[in-house]
Amino acid sequence: MEIDEKNTIELKKIRDLQKSFDNNMRILESHIAESITNKEKLDSIKRDLKEANDKFIEAERYLDELKVDLENTKIK
């Protein structure tokens, strides 16, 4: 009887460990998926910022050229 009780207790502990492991694996998978999503979002933001920076540099260059043109017009 004592051996059966001990085996039953051990089996219950193993089942509890398995449930805990499965739950932790689901949490880990969720965190990994969230990390991948966040990395993709950051990469997208990085691309958008680079594009915006390129456009800003282009606009700044255009304004500098316009300023030079205006200064040259005033001199004439």
Buried (B, 14 or more C-beta within 10 A) or exposed (E): EEEEEEEEEEEEEEEEEEEEEEEEEEEEEEEEEEEEEEEEEEEEEEEEEEEEEEEEEEEEEEEEEEEEEEEEEEEE
